[in-house]
Amino acid sequence: MSDTLPDRLSTDPDSPFYDADVLARNVGIRFKGEEKTNVDEYCVSEGWVRVAVGNSKDRRGRPLTMKLNGPVEPYFREG
């Protein structure tokens, strides 16, 4: 497997951008230069992340998310 991350990645198994093999390699996200641990989806080329909003759920039981715009830097965590 290569060391390049996809342009867009999601943690939701129902998403077409979900990739279990990549997620298993412990992906980290820097958003606006700050480490984020609650990112559900990101897109580098469009410059946004989707983060969970508290413990709220939608009517299908999935976490409510909010889209934030800014520079996104995905990377593989060591260890």
Phi and psi restraints in degrees (range 20) as a CNS / XPLOR table:
assign (resid 1 and name C) (resid 2 and name N)
       (resid 2 and name CA) (resid 2 and name C) 1.0 -78.6 20.0 2
assign (resid 2 and name N) (resid 2 and name CA)
       (resid 2 and name C) (resid 3 and name N) 1.0 167.4 20.0 2
assign (resid 2 and name C) (resid 3 and name N)
       (resid 3 and name CA) (resid 3 and name C) 1.0 -94.5 20.0 2
assign (resid 3 and name N) (resid 3 and name CA)
       (resid 3 and name C) (resid 4 and name N) 1.0 10.9 20.0 2
assign (resid 3 and name C) (resid 4 and name N)
       (resid 4 and name CA) (resid 4 and name C) 1.0 -96.3 20.0 2
assign (resid 4 and name N) (resid 4 and name CA)
       (resid 4 and name C) (resid 5 and name N) 1.0 135.7 20.0 2
assign (resid 4 and name C) (resid 5 and name N)
       (resid 5 and name CA) (resid 5 and name C) 1.0 -88.1 20.0 2
assign (resid 5 and name N) (resid 5 and name CA)
       (resid 5 and name C) (resid 6 and name N) 1.0 152.0 20.0 2
assign (resid 5 and name C) (resid 6 and name N)
       (resid 6 and name CA) (resid 6 and name C) 1.0 -67.7 20.0 2
assign (resid 6 and name N) (resid 6 and name CA)
       (resid 6 and name C) (resid 7 and name N) 1.0 157.2 20.0 2
assign (resid 6 and name C) (resid 7 and name N)
       (resid 7 and name CA) (resid 7 and name C) 1.0 -63.5 20.0 2
assign (resid 7 and name N) (resid 7 and name CA)
       (resid 7 and name C) (resid 8 and name N) 1.0 -33.4 20.0 2
assign (resid 7 and name C) (resid 8 and name N)
       (resid 8 and name CA) (resid 8 and name C) 1.0 -136.5 20.0 2
assign (resid 8 and name N) (resid 8 and name CA)
       (resid 8 and name C) (resid 9 and name N) 1.0 136.8 20.0 2
assign (resid 8 and name C) (resid 9 and name N)
       (resid 9 and name CA) (resid 9 and name C) 1.0 -146.8 20.0 2
assign (resid 9 and name N) (resid 9 and name CA)
       (resid 9 and name C) (resid 10 and name N) 1.0 140.8 20.0 2
assign (resid 9 and name C) (resid 10 and name N)
       (resid 10 and name CA) (resid 10 and name C) 1.0 -128.9 20.0 2
assign (resid 10 and name N) (resid 10 and name CA)
       (resid 10 and name C) (resid 11 and name N) 1.0 150.8 20.0 2
assign (resid 10 and name C) (resid 11 and name N)
       (resid 11 and name CA) (resid 11 and name C) 1.0 -93.4 20.0 2
assign (resid 11 and name N) (resid 11 and name CA)
       (resid 11 and name C) (resid 12 and name N) 1.0 -3.9 20.0 2
assign (resid 11 and name C) (resid 12 and name N)
       (resid 12 and name CA) (resid 12 and name C) 1.0 -84.7 20.0 2
assign (resid 12 and name N) (resid 12 and name CA)
       (resid 12 and name C) (resid 13 and name N) 1.0 118.1 20.0 2
assign (resid 12 and name C) (resid 13 and name N)
       (resid 13 and name CA) (resid 13 and name C) 1.0 -61.1 20.0 2
assign (resid 13 and name N) (resid 13 and name CA)
       (resid 13 and name C) (resid 14 and name N) 1.0 -20.9 20.0 2
assign (resid 13 and name C) (resid 14 and name N)
       (resid 14 and name CA) (resid 14 and name C) 1.0 -83.2 20.0 2
assign (resid 14 and name N) (resid 14 and name CA)
       (resid 14 and name C) (resid 15 and name N) 1.0 -9.3 20.0 2
assign (resid 14 and name C) (resid 15 and name N)
       (resid 15 and name CA) (resid 15 and name C) 1.0 -80.6 20.0 2
assign (resid 15 and name N) (resid 15 and name CA)
       (resid 15 and name C) (resid 16 and name N) 1.0 144.6 20.0 2
assign (resid 15 and name C) (resid 16 and name N)
       (resid 16 and name CA) (resid 16 and name C) 1.0 -70.0 20.0 2
assign (resid 16 and name N) (resid 16 and name CA)
       (resid 16 and name C) (resid 17 and name N) 1.0 -11.0 20.0 2
assign (resid 16 and name C) (resid 17 and name N)
       (resid 17 and name CA) (resid 17 and name C) 1.0 -99.6 20.0 2
assign (resid 17 and name N) (resid 17 and name CA)
       (resid 17 and name C) (resid 18 and name N) 1.0 11.8 20.0 2
assign (resid 17 and name C) (resid 18 and name N)
       (resid 18 and name CA) (resid 18 and name C) 1.0 -80.2 20.0 2
assign (resid 18 and name N) (resid 18 and name CA)
       (resid 18 and name C) (resid 19 and name N) 1.0 133.7 20.0 2
assign (resid 18 and name C) (resid 19 and name N)
       (resid 19 and name CA) (resid 19 and name C) 1.0 -141.5 20.0 2
assign (resid 19 and name N) (resid 19 and name CA)
       (resid 19 and name C) (resid 20 and name N) 1.0 100.5 20.0 2
assign (resid 19 and name C) (resid 20 and name N)
       (resid 20 and name CA) (resid 20 and name C) 1.0 -62.3 20.0 2
assign (resid 20 and name N) (resid 20 and name CA)
       (resid 20 and name C) (resid 21 and name N) 1.0 -35.7 20.0 2
assign (resid 20 and name C) (resid 21 and name N)
       (resid 21 and name CA) (resid 21 and name C) 1.0 -64.5 20.0 2
assign (resid 21 and name N) (resid 21 and name CA)
       (resid 21 and name C) (resid 22 and name N) 1.0 -42.3 20.0 2
assign (resid 21 and name C) (resid 22 and name N)
       (resid 22 and name CA) (resid 22 and name C) 1.0 -68.8 20.0 2
assign (resid 22 and name N) (resid 22 and name CA)
       (resid 22 and name C) (resid 23 and name N) 1.0 -43.9 20.0 2
assign (resid 22 and name C) (resid 23 and name N)
       (resid 23 and name CA) (resid 23 and name C) 1.0 -63.6 20.0 2
assign (resid 23 and name N) (resid 23 and name CA)
       (resid 23 and name C) (resid 24 and name N) 1.0 -30.4 20.0 2
assign (resid 23 and name C) (resid 24 and name N)
       (resid 24 and name CA) (resid 24 and name C) 1.0 -67.4 20.0 2
assign (resid 24 and name N) (resid 24 and name CA)
       (resid 24 and name C) (resid 25 and name N) 1.0 -17.0 20.0 2
assign (resid 24 and name C) (resid 25 and name N)
       (resid 25 and name CA) (resid 25 and name C) 1.0 -88.5 20.0 2
assign (resid 25 and name N) (resid 25 and name CA)
       (resid 25 and name C) (resid 26 and name N) 1.0 11.6 20.0 2
assign (resid 25 and name C) (resid 26 and name N)
       (resid 26 and name CA) (resid 26 and name C) 1.0 64.7 20.0 2
assign (resid 26 and name N) (resid 26 and name CA)
       (resid 26 and name C) (resid 27 and name N) 1.0 74.2 20.0 2
assign (resid 26 and name C) (resid 27 and name N)
       (resid 27 and name CA) (resid 27 and name C) 1.0 -82.2 20.0 2
assign (resid 27 and name N) (resid 27 and name CA)
       (resid 27 and name C) (resid 28 and name N) 1.0 134.1 20.0 2
assign (resid 27 and name C) (resid 28 and name N)
       (resid 28 and name CA) (resid 28 and name C) 1.0 -111.7 20.0 2
assign (resid 28 and name N) (resid 28 and name CA)
       (resid 28 and name C) (resid 29 and name N) 1.0 155.2 20.0 2
assign (resid 28 and name C) (resid 29 and name N)
       (resid 29 and name CA) (resid 29 and name C) 1.0 -128.7 20.0 2
assign (resid 29 and name N) (resid 29 and name CA)
       (resid 29 and name C) (resid 30 and name N) 1.0 129.3 20.0 2
assign (resid 29 and name C) (resid 30 and name N)
       (resid 30 and name CA) (resid 30 and name C) 1.0 -107.5 20.0 2
assign (resid 30 and name N) (resid 30 and name CA)
       (resid 30 and name C) (resid 31 and name N) 1.0 122.9 20.0 2
assign (resid 30 and name C) (resid 31 and name N)
       (resid 31 and name CA) (resid 31 and name C) 1.0 -119.9 20.0 2
assign (resid 31 and name N) (resid 31 and name CA)
       (resid 31 and name C) (resid 32 and name N) 1.0 118.7 20.0 2
assign (resid 31 and name C) (resid 32 and name N)
       (resid 32 and name CA) (resid 32 and name C) 1.0 56.5 20.0 2
assign (resid 32 and name N) (resid 32 and name CA)
       (resid 32 and name C) (resid 33 and name N) 1.0 36.9 20.0 2
assign (resid 32 and name C) (resid 33 and name N)
       (resid 33 and name CA) (resid 33 and name C) 1.0 80.1 20.0 2
assign (resid 33 and name N) (resid 33 and name CA)
       (resid 33 and name C) (resid 34 and name N) 1.0 3.4 20.0 2
assign (resid 33 and name C) (resid 34 and name N)
       (resid 34 and name CA) (resid 34 and name C) 1.0 -117.7 20.0 2
assign (resid 34 and name N) (resid 34 and name CA)
       (resid 34 and name C) (resid 35 and name N) 1.0 136.2 20.0 2
assign (resid 34 and name C) (resid 35 and name N)
       (resid 35 and name CA) (resid 35 and name C) 1.0 -66.0 20.0 2
assign (resid 35 and name N) (resid 35 and name CA)
       (resid 35 and name C) (resid 36 and name N) 1.0 128.8 20.0 2
assign (resid 35 and name C) (resid 36 and name N)
       (resid 36 and name CA) (resid 36 and name C) 1.0 -117.5 20.0 2
assign (resid 36 and name N) (resid 36 and name CA)
       (resid 36 and name C) (resid 37 and name N) 1.0 135.2 20.0 2
assign (resid 36 and name C) (resid 37 and name N)
       (resid 37 and name CA) (resid 37 and name C) 1.0 -112.0 20.0 2
assign (resid 37 and name N) (resid 37 and name CA)
       (resid 37 and name C) (resid 38 and name N) 1.0 -4.4 20.0 2
assign (resid 37 and name C) (resid 38 and name N)
       (resid 38 and name CA) (resid 38 and name C) 1.0 -112.6 20.0 2
assign (resid 38 and name N) (resid 38 and name CA)
       (resid 38 and name C) (resid 39 and name N) 1.0 28.3 20.0 2
assign (resid 38 and name C) (resid 39 and name N)
       (resid 39 and name CA) (resid 39 and name C) 1.0 -80.9 20.0 2
assign (resid 39 and name N) (resid 39 and name CA)
       (resid 39 and name C) (resid 40 and name N) 1.0 127.0 20.0 2
assign (resid 39 and name C) (resid 40 and name N)
       (resid 40 and name CA) (resid 40 and name C) 1.0 -94.2 20.0 2
assign (resid 40 and name N) (resid 40 and name CA)
       (resid 40 and name C) (resid 41 and name N) 1.0 -29.1 20.0 2
assign (resid 40 and name C) (resid 41 and name N)
       (resid 41 and name CA) (resid 41 and name C) 1.0 -157.3 20.0 2
assign (resid 41 and name N) (resid 41 and name CA)
       (resid 41 and name C) (resid 42 and name N) 1.0 150.6 20.0 2
assign (resid 41 and name C) (resid 42 and name N)
       (resid 42 and name CA) (resid 42 and name C) 1.0 -142.2 20.0 2
assign (resid 42 and name N) (resid 42 and name CA)
       (resid 42 and name C) (resid 43 and name N) 1.0 159.0 20.0 2
assign (resid 42 and name C) (resid 43 and name N)
       (resid 43 and name CA) (resid 43 and name C) 1.0 -141.9 20.0 2
assign (resid 43 and name N) (resid 43 and name CA)
       (resid 43 and name C) (resid 44 and name N) 1.0 115.3 20.0 2
assign (resid 43 and name C) (resid 44 and name N)
       (resid 44 and name CA) (resid 44 and name C) 1.0 -71.6 20.0 2
assign (resid 44 and name N) (resid 44 and name CA)
       (resid 44 and name C) (resid 45 and name N) 1.0 -46.5 20.0 2
assign (resid 44 and name C) (resid 45 and name N)
       (resid 45 and name CA) (resid 45 and name C) 1.0 -65.9 20.0 2
assign (resid 45 and name N) (resid 45 and name CA)
       (resid 45 and name C) (resid 46 and name N) 1.0 -34.1 20.0 2
assign (resid 45 and name C) (resid 46 and name N)
       (resid 46 and name CA) (resid 46 and name C) 1.0 -90.6 20.0 2
assign (resid 46 and name N) (resid 46 and name CA)
       (resid 46 and name C) (resid 47 and name N) 1.0 -13.8 20.0 2
assign (resid 46 and name C) (resid 47 and name N)
       (resid 47 and name CA) (resid 47 and name C) 1.0 70.6 20.0 2
assign (resid 47 and name N) (resid 47 and name CA)
       (resid 47 and name C) (resid 48 and name N) 1.0 55.4 20.0 2
assign (resid 47 and name C) (resid 48 and name N)
       (resid 48 and name CA) (resid 48 and name C) 1.0 -149.3 20.0 2
assign (resid 48 and name N) (resid 48 and name CA)
       (resid 48 and name C) (resid 49 and name N) 1.0 158.6 20.0 2
assign (resid 48 and name C) (resid 49 and name N)
       (resid 49 and name CA) (resid 49 and name C) 1.0 -130.5 20.0 2
assign (resid 49 and name N) (resid 49 and name CA)
       (resid 49 and name C) (resid 50 and name N) 1.0 154.1 20.0 2
assign (resid 49 and name C) (resid 50 and name N)
       (resid 50 and name CA) (resid 50 and name C) 1.0 -116.0 20.0 2
assign (resid 50 and name N) (resid 50 and name CA)
       (resid 50 and name C) (resid 51 and name N) 1.0 119.4 20.0 2
assign (resid 50 and name C) (resid 51 and name N)
       (resid 51 and name CA) (resid 51 and name C) 1.0 -117.5 20.0 2
assign (resid 51 and name N) (resid 51 and name CA)
       (resid 51 and name C) (resid 52 and name N) 1.0 151.1 20.0 2
assign (resid 51 and name C) (resid 52 and name N)
       (resid 52 and name CA) (resid 52 and name C) 1.0 -69.6 20.0 2
assign (resid 52 and name N) (resid 52 and name CA)
       (resid 52 and name C) (resid 53 and name N) 1.0 143.4 20.0 2
assign (resid 52 and name C) (resid 53 and name N)
       (resid 53 and name CA) (resid 53 and name C) 1.0 -108.3 20.0 2
assign (resid 53 and name N) (resid 53 and name CA)
       (resid 53 and name C) (resid 54 and name N) 1.0 98.4 20.0 2
assign (resid 53 and name C) (resid 54 and name N)
       (resid 54 and name CA) (resid 54 and name C) 1.0 59.2 20.0 2
assign (resid 54 and name N) (resid 54 and name CA)
       (resid 54 and name C) (resid 55 and name N) 1.0 -145.3 20.0 2
assign (resid 54 and name C) (resid 55 and name N)
       (resid 55 and name CA) (resid 55 and name C) 1.0 -105.7 20.0 2
assign (resid 55 and name N) (resid 55 and name CA)
       (resid 55 and name C) (resid 56 and name N) 1.0 12.0 20.0 2
assign (resid 55 and name C) (resid 56 and name N)
       (resid 56 and name CA) (resid 56 and name C) 1.0 -67.1 20.0 2
assign (resid 56 and name N) (resid 56 and name CA)
       (resid 56 and name C) (resid 57 and name N) 1.0 146.4 20.0 2
assign (resid 56 and name C) (resid 57 and name N)
       (resid 57 and name CA) (resid 57 and name C) 1.0 -123.5 20.0 2
assign (resid 57 and name N) (resid 57 and name CA)
       (resid 57 and name C) (resid 58 and name N) 1.0 151.5 20.0 2
assign (resid 57 and name C) (resid 58 and name N)
       (resid 58 and name CA) (resid 58 and name C) 1.0 -85.3 20.0 2
assign (resid 58 and name N) (resid 58 and name CA)
       (resid 58 and name C) (resid 59 and name N) 1.0 -176.2 20.0 2
assign (resid 58 and name C) (resid 59 and name N)
       (resid 59 and name CA) (resid 59 and name C) 1.0 -69.1 20.0 2
assign (resid 59 and name N) (resid 59 and name CA)
       (resid 59 and name C) (resid 60 and name N) 1.0 -13.8 20.0 2
assign (resid 59 and name C) (resid 60 and name N)
       (resid 60 and name CA) (resid 60 and name C) 1.0 -96.9 20.0 2
assign (resid 60 and name N) (resid 60 and name CA)
       (resid 60 and name C) (resid 61 and name N) 1.0 2.1 20.0 2
assign (resid 60 and name C) (resid 61 and name N)
       (resid 61 and name CA) (resid 61 and name C) 1.0 88.4 20.0 2
assign (resid 61 and name N) (resid 61 and name CA)
       (resid 61 and name C) (resid 62 and name N) 1.0 4.9 20.0 2
assign (resid 61 and name C) (resid 62 and name N)
       (resid 62 and name CA) (resid 62 and name C) 1.0 -88.2 20.0 2
assign (resid 62 and name N) (resid 62 and name CA)
       (resid 62 and name C) (resid 63 and name N) 1.0 152.7 20.0 2
assign (resid 62 and name C) (resid 63 and name N)
       (resid 63 and name CA) (resid 63 and name C) 1.0 -63.7 20.0 2
assign (resid 63 and name N) (resid 63 and name CA)
       (resid 63 and name C) (resid 64 and name N) 1.0 142.1 20.0 2
assign (resid 63 and name C) (resid 64 and name N)
       (resid 64 and name CA) (resid 64 and name C) 1.0 -71.8 20.0 2
assign (resid 64 and name N) (resid 64 and name CA)
       (resid 64 and name C) (resid 65 and name N) 1.0 140.3 20.0 2
assign (resid 64 and name C) (resid 65 and name N)
       (resid 65 and name CA) (resid 65 and name C) 1.0 -126.9 20.0 2
assign (resid 65 and name N) (resid 65 and name CA)
       (resid 65 and name C) (resid 66 and name N) 1.0 160.0 20.0 2
assign (resid 65 and name C) (resid 66 and name N)
       (resid 66 and name CA) (resid 66 and name C) 1.0 -129.9 20.0 2
assign (resid 66 and name N) (resid 66 and name CA)
       (resid 66 and name C) (resid 67 and name N) 1.0 138.1 20.0 2
assign (resid 66 and name C) (resid 67 and name N)
       (resid 67 and name CA) (resid 67 and name C) 1.0 -93.5 20.0 2
assign (resid 67 and name N) (resid 67 and name CA)
       (resid 67 and name C) (resid 68 and name N) 1.0 126.2 20.0 2
assign (resid 67 and name C) (resid 68 and name N)
       (resid 68 and name CA) (resid 68 and name C) 1.0 -116.7 20.0 2
assign (resid 68 and name N) (resid 68 and name CA)
       (resid 68 and name C) (resid 69 and name N) 1.0 135.5 20.0 2
assign (resid 68 and name C) (resid 69 and name N)
       (resid 69 and name CA) (resid 69 and name C) 1.0 -99.9 20.0 2
assign (resid 69 and name N) (resid 69 and name CA)
       (resid 69 and name C) (resid 70 and name N) 1.0 140.7 20.0 2
assign (resid 69 and name C) (resid 70 and name N)
       (resid 70 and name CA) (resid 70 and name C) 1.0 159.1 20.0 2
assign (resid 70 and name N) (resid 70 and name CA)
       (resid 70 and name C) (resid 71 and name N) 1.0 177.5 20.0 2
assign (resid 70 and name C) (resid 71 and name N)
       (resid 71 and name CA) (resid 71 and name C) 1.0 -68.2 20.0 2
assign (resid 71 and name N) (resid 71 and name CA)
       (resid 71 and name C) (resid 72 and name N) 1.0 133.8 20.0 2
assign (resid 71 and name C) (resid 72 and name N)
       (resid 72 and name CA) (resid 72 and name C) 1.0 -117.8 20.0 2
assign (resid 72 and name N) (resid 72 and name CA)
       (resid 72 and name C) (resid 73 and name N) 1.0 130.8 20.0 2
assign (resid 72 and name C) (resid 73 and name N)
       (resid 73 and name CA) (resid 73 and name C) 1.0 -128.0 20.0 2
assign (resid 73 and name N) (resid 73 and name CA)
       (resid 73 and name C) (resid 74 and name N) 1.0 96.2 20.0 2
assign (resid 73 and name C) (resid 74 and name N)
       (resid 74 and name CA) (resid 74 and name C) 1.0 -80.5 20.0 2
assign (resid 74 and name N) (resid 74 and name CA)
       (resid 74 and name C) (resid 75 and name N) 1.0 150.4 20.0 2
assign (resid 74 and name C) (resid 75 and name N)
       (resid 75 and name CA) (resid 75 and name C) 1.0 -156.8 20.0 2
assign (resid 75 and name N) (resid 75 and name CA)
       (resid 75 and name C) (resid 76 and name N) 1.0 162.3 20.0 2
assign (resid 75 and name C) (resid 76 and name N)
       (resid 76 and name CA) (resid 76 and name C) 1.0 -91.0 20.0 2
assign (resid 76 and name N) (resid 76 and name CA)
       (resid 76 and name C) (resid 77 and name N) 1.0 127.7 20.0 2
assign (resid 76 and name C) (resid 77 and name N)
       (resid 77 and name CA) (resid 77 and name C) 1.0 -74.9 20.0 2
assign (resid 77 and name N) (resid 77 and name CA)
       (resid 77 and name C) (resid 78 and name N) 1.0 146.9 20.0 2
assign (resid 77 and name C) (resid 78 and name N)
       (resid 78 and name CA) (resid 78 and name C) 1.0 -82.8 20.0 2
assign (resid 78 and name N) (resid 78 and name CA)
       (resid 78 and name C) (resid 79 and name N) 1.0 145.3 20.0 2
